Amino acid sequence: MKLSRVFFLLVNLALIKIFLAVAAFWNYGIKLPEVRAQEKKTSQSRCPSELFEALRIERRKLEERAKEITIREKRLKLLEQQVERRLTALLELENSLDEKLKKIQVIESERFKLLVKAYSEMRPSKAAGLLVNMDPEMAVKILSAMKSDQVARILAAMPPEKAAALAEALSGISPKKF
């Protein structure tokens, strides 16, 4: 979710940058120096001095506006670089967390296998006594990882009502389907 926000921010920054560049070029009359010099010559000969002065003031304003736009573009570039650095850092962090999560899952899997092996190697009466007092979901997980002959011996050593409940849960089928 955070990555989509960062991507959205990058897209918006790019669009603002493009808009400012287009606005500076088309709306504010940024022109090449040769064109300005030629316009200056032709405008001086044709325009009254008041109009020429007003145009000169307006041109100065437009040049100042162009400078402001250039400064904003530089700021946007800096912000874009910051966002890219942060995005890279976030991606590296995400990869690191994924690797650690995989390691944890492998460790949990190995521990569960050891637990199943321990219950498999116990006498059925001892394993039954421990599984009866355990959380039913965990007991079902352990029993489902064992061989069927081991499960049968353990269930036989349990009280009938507990054995029936665990057997029902092991089947994975609800009694209402019968």
C-alpha positions as CSV (number, residue, x, y, z in Angstrom):
1,M,0.0,0.0,0.0
2,K,2.8,2.4,0.8
3,L,4.5,1.6,-2.5
4,S,1.4,2.7,-4.4
5,R,1.5,6.0,-2.5
6,V,5.1,6.5,-3.4
7,F,4.4,5.7,-7.0
8,F,1.4,8.0,-7.1
9,L,3.6,10.8,-5.7
10,L,6.3,10.2,-8.3
11,V,3.7,10.3,-11.1
12,N,2.2,13.6,-9.7
13,L,5.7,15.2,-9.4
14,A,6.4,14.2,-13.0
15,L,3.1,15.7,-14.2
16,I,3.7,18.9,-12.3
17,K,7.2,19.2,-13.8
18,I,5.8,18.7,-17.3
19,F,3.0,21.2,-16.7
20,L,5.4,23.9,-15.5
21,A,7.8,23.4,-18.4
22,V,4.9,23.6,-21.0
23,A,3.5,26.6,-19.2
24,A,6.8,28.4,-19.2
25,F,7.4,27.7,-22.8
26,W,3.9,28.5,-24.2
27,N,2.2,30.9,-21.8
28,Y,5.1,33.0,-20.8
29,G,6.8,33.5,-24.1
30,I,10.3,32.1,-23.3
31,K,12.2,32.8,-26.5
32,L,15.6,32.4,-27.9
33,P,17.9,35.5,-27.5
34,E,18.0,36.0,-31.3
35,V,14.2,36.2,-31.5
36,R,14.2,38.6,-28.6
37,A,16.7,40.9,-30.3
38,Q,14.8,40.9,-33.5
39,E,11.5,41.6,-31.7
40,K,13.2,44.4,-29.8
41,K,14.3,46.1,-33.0
42,T,11.0,45.7,-34.8
43,S,8.9,46.7,-31.7
44,Q,11.0,49.8,-31.0
45,S,10.4,51.1,-34.5
46,R,6.6,50.4,-34.5
47,C,5.4,50.8,-30.9
48,P,4.8,54.1,-29.1
49,S,7.1,54.5,-26.1
50,E,4.4,54.0,-23.5
51,L,3.3,50.7,-25.0
52,F,7.0,49.7,-25.5
53,E,7.6,50.4,-21.8
54,A,4.6,48.4,-20.7
55,L,5.8,45.5,-22.9
56,R,9.3,45.7,-21.4
57,I,7.9,45.6,-17.9
58,E,5.7,42.6,-18.8
59,R,8.6,40.9,-20.4
60,R,10.7,41.4,-17.2
61,K,7.8,39.9,-15.2
62,L,7.7,36.9,-17.5
63,E,11.4,36.4,-17.2
64,E,11.2,36.5,-13.4
65,R,8.3,34.0,-13.7
66,A,10.5,31.8,-15.9
67,K,13.3,31.9,-13.2
68,E,10.7,30.9,-10.6
69,I,9.7,28.0,-12.7
70,T,13.3,27.0,-13.1
71,I,13.8,27.1,-9.4
72,R,10.6,25.0,-8.9
73,E,11.9,22.5,-11.4
74,K,15.1,22.1,-9.5
75,R,13.2,21.6,-6.3
76,L,11.0,19.0,-8.0
77,K,14.1,17.2,-9.2
78,L,15.4,17.1,-5.6
79,L,12.1,15.8,-4.3
80,E,12.0,13.2,-7.0
81,Q,15.5,12.0,-6.1
82,Q,14.5,11.8,-2.4
83,V,11.4,9.8,-3.3
84,E,13.5,7.5,-5.5
85,R,16.0,7.0,-2.7
86,R,13.3,6.2,-0.2
87,L,11.6,3.9,-2.6
88,T,14.8,2.0,-3.1
89,A,15.3,1.8,0.7
90,L,11.7,0.5,1.1
91,L,12.2,-2.1,-1.5
92,E,15.4,-3.3,0.1
93,L,13.7,-3.4,3.5
94,E,10.8,-5.4,2.0
95,N,13.2,-7.9,0.5
96,S,15.0,-8.2,3.8
97,L,11.8,-8.8,5.6
98,D,10.7,-11.4,3.1
99,E,13.9,-13.3,3.6
100,K,13.6,-13.2,7.3
101,L,10.0,-14.3,7.1
102,K,11.0,-17.3,5.0
103,K,13.7,-18.2,7.5
104,I,11.2,-18.0,10.4
105,Q,8.7,-20.2,8.4
106,V,11.5,-22.8,7.8
107,I,12.3,-22.8,11.5
108,E,8.7,-23.2,12.5
109,S,8.3,-26.0,10.1
110,E,11.3,-27.8,11.5
111,R,10.1,-27.4,15.0
112,F,6.7,-28.7,14.2
113,K,8.3,-31.8,12.5
114,L,10.4,-32.4,15.7
115,L,7.2,-32.1,17.8
116,V,5.4,-34.6,15.5
117,K,8.4,-37.0,15.7
118,A,8.4,-36.7,19.5
119,Y,4.7,-37.6,19.8
120,S,5.2,-40.4,17.2
121,E,8.0,-42.0,19.3
122,M,6.0,-41.8,22.6
123,R,4.0,-44.7,24.0
124,P,0.4,-44.3,22.7
125,S,-1.0,-43.9,26.2
126,K,1.4,-41.1,27.1
127,A,0.8,-39.3,23.7
128,A,-2.9,-39.7,24.2
129,G,-2.8,-38.1,27.7
130,L,-0.9,-35.1,26.4
131,L,-3.0,-34.6,23.3
132,V,-6.3,-34.7,25.3
133,N,-5.1,-31.7,27.3
134,M,-3.8,-29.8,24.3
135,D,-5.7,-27.3,22.2
136,P,-7.9,-29.4,19.8
137,E,-6.6,-27.6,16.7
138,M,-3.0,-28.2,17.6
139,A,-3.8,-31.8,18.5
140,V,-5.4,-32.3,15.0
141,K,-2.4,-30.7,13.3
142,I,0.0,-33.1,15.1
143,L,-2.2,-36.1,14.5
144,S,-2.7,-35.3,10.8
145,A,1.1,-35.2,10.4
146,M,1.5,-38.7,11.8
147,K,1.2,-42.1,10.1
148,S,-2.3,-43.6,10.3
149,D,-1.2,-46.6,12.4
150,Q,0.3,-44.3,15.0
151,V,-2.9,-42.1,15.0
152,A,-5.0,-45.2,15.5
153,R,-3.0,-46.4,18.5
154,I,-3.1,-42.9,20.1
155,L,-6.9,-42.5,19.5
156,A,-7.5,-45.9,21.0
157,A,-5.7,-44.9,24.2
158,M,-7.9,-41.8,24.6
159,P,-11.3,-41.5,26.3
160,P,-14.0,-42.3,23.7
161,E,-15.6,-38.8,23.6
162,K,-12.2,-37.0,23.1
163,A,-11.1,-39.6,20.5
164,A,-14.4,-39.2,18.6
165,A,-14.1,-35.4,18.6
166,L,-10.5,-35.5,17.3
167,A,-11.3,-38.2,14.7
168,E,-14.2,-36.0,13.5
169,A,-11.9,-33.0,13.2
170,L,-9.2,-35.1,11.5
171,S,-11.7,-36.1,8.8
172,G,-12.2,-32.5,7.7
173,I,-15.8,-33.3,6.9
174,S,-18.6,-31.7,9.0
175,P,-21.1,-34.2,10.4
176,K,-24.0,-32.3,8.8
177,K,-22.9,-33.6,5.3
178,F,-23.9,-37.2,6.2
